[in-house]
């Protein structure tokens, strides 16, 4: 194995618990040092998501915040290459200059974790693979990563993919790494597909529908030719979180978003109102500005932001959503639905290991999976945060061993 030369140009002091590399050479040196010394590493960016998963007890903290900056941006070729520690805010601002965006709408956890609107880094976003309302139309975060550079648990450099949308170079490691929560390798550079921002956005709000009525309308809208890009349901008890001048009807909120040119959105909105027989219903159509606020509030989980309660995230087949919600009523959760009903956000006053196990069992019985997003430390330390299939777990252990043989990256995180 290559020795670490502490007299080289590295800016790191290996005697410190916090290692903050300023370059890829520093990063590689840090990992090689920890591999040689068998030192477990906690990988952090801006720490916006470090409360998700178990609290780690590591010898070193690897702070990636200085590995930041835009390397290459080709608007005409629809891709951007950035260093992993680059704040999402900077990426979004740069893309906006050319009317482009990250179409997967990364979930913004800053509100519920009190991070002062810091959405985190692009590396953390891809490592966690949390995506917003456009998921069913544009895919998840992992579907937008074209390539990456990173370092495995030995400090060896790994490169996968490139800068083209179609990558046929072999097995796509990008899909494997995305969603691994930093347990396989340390990302240093990421190339992402970007897309044009829609010229116009409109949102139909239907007020007062029951869960069953809402799911029926959403299903019809998503199966139509009107190409919605978002569909959510907020029950009546969350209605007061949304205040718009045009939104005067009481009751639950069923929202369906349409994006495109101004002429196209108007036509498709009218088609939806007609095809879904909504003319005599309590409907409101939000314009672009109001729509942007509404979907930003959804992306940032605004309805949960002013409370210090437990938050769970369940993904289930949409055909099982109503059944599952009814089976979860005994736990008295506050909830709302995203992804056309496939994503269920749950908020609970009280959480215990037993309650998590009971909720997880009901979710897995309908073919879904559960992630504990926010809970007390004592619960996180003694309960499973993620849902992992036993067979897939064995496979993942072999993958983990090949990437990180000494298990020094975020040990115990998942």
PyMOL commands that set and color helices and strands:
alter all, ss='L'
color gray80, all
select helices_A, chain A and resi 24-37+75-77+88-96+122-128+135-138+141-144+173-177+211-222+236-241+262-275+288-299+302-304+318-327+329-331+339-341+353-365+377-382+390-403
alter helices_A, ss='H'
color red, helices_A
select strands_A, chain A and resi 18-19+41-44+60-63+70-74+79-83+100-101+145-151+157-161+186-193+195-196+200-207+230-234+253-260+283-286+310-315+334-338+343-348+369-374
alter strands_A, ss='S'
color yellow, strands_A
deselect
rebuild
show_as cartoon
